[in-house]
Amino acid sequence: MQQRESSYQFEPVYPSHDAMRAVDLKRLREKRQGRFRDVMNREDLDGLLLTATENARYVSDVRPVHSVYFTGSYQALLTEESLVVLAPAGDVPRIDAQMPWVDEAVSTSGDAADLYADLVTRYSVENLGVDSLDFTIADRMPDLTPVGDSLARERGVKFPEEVAILDDAGALCEVAVLKALDAVEQGAREYEVAAAAEHAAKREGAQGVSWNPATFSGTNTGLFLRYDSEKRIRYGDFVVLGYAFVYEGYNMDITVTTVAGEPDREQREVYSAVWDAREAAINAVEPGATAREVRDAAHAVIDDRGFGDHSFVDYQPIFHGLGMNVYEPPFAPEAGEDEPNDELETGHVLVPEPGIYFPEEPSRGGVRIGEPVLVTDEGSERLAQVVPDRHEGLYIGEGR
């Protein structure tokens, strides 16, 4: 793959797609199914109704349409011997044609409770577990066993093959971030920068966006707007680029911050505090560490620099896990809370992303920096290289 030039003096790692050539997808799918069947056995179940798209994809590799309209439209029934995929009627023919490992593809048209009851009868399921279900349907299906949390935690610990795919996903996300950084200039609209990122990601094989590319500048960073707008970037603006894309079913998330122009003294102080807080968070990541310990390590840096009243702890968790859901275990304490407080395990993939925001004085802007890491036996390993290894230069106006 030809590498393009960037105005930033940094050589990205482009997606090699080696993972998709090297990974035995059939074997990986069987291993994932095995994990869910282990949950079935522990709970004395003989079937799992998977209504969450990430769980259905985990066991079947069904590729969903990424649309709010189709949320929850891709489901599965897993038993000890069978796999049924439930999908919109328009997807049934391609599942039949392209997914021979699926025993049956069923349209989700019609009454959901009646559909589930028919499948449970035909596949002789007596004890059914479910990840999540609308209460109006659950009322018509007594004696269900909730297993959503258990399944999510099984997904949270990644197989080596999943890590390889996520590594490629990280490289893809890097390309999008660098393309967006090149598009940041005085007068550019936020949505133009977001478009550059999404275009680059699609060219590298992204299957969709985990959320709309979050590109916001100036006062919008102080408010942490979370979406791009028609606002034009002004000289001296902080610009936050938070991008998450789906690659081969797995979500990847990287957030960086730059300045359109030369940063002033406070901008350097804010940026450096967040950068160092991110380093402190990553250094705290290891097997057995708790989410609260990671959060406290990052917040301590920000508080020590005099920005404690504007710390991320009042607005967001310090990290979230990544996988077939962009938000999955391990989980960290919510804003202003001490729970959840998950303990990290080898195989977890998470994104420490501290920030400093000024919602009461949005003209001061805001900063967030986040990159994915893998929890290893020795500590942690970074799954992306686009975040600089020092906080001078790369993202604070050099060359602008």
Secondary structure, DSSP 8 states (H G I E B T S, - for coil): ------SSS--------HHHHHS-HHHHHHHHHHHHHHHHHHTT-SEEEE-SHHHHHHHH------SGGGTT--EEEE-SS-EEEEE-GGGHHHHHHH-TT-SEEEE--S-HHHHHHHHHHHTT-SSEEES---HHHHTTS-S-EE-HHHHHHHHHB--HHHHHHHHHHHHHHHHHHHHHHHH--TT-BHHHHHHHHHHHHHHTT--EESSS-EEEETHHHHHT--S--S-B--TT-EEEEEEEEEETTEEEEEEEEEESS---HHHHHHHHHHHHHHHHHHHH-STT-BHHHHHHHHHHHHHHTT-GGGBGGGTS-S-EE-SSSSSEEEE---TT------B--TTBEE----EEE-TTSGGG-EEE-B--EEE-SSSEEES---S-SSSSSTTTTTT-
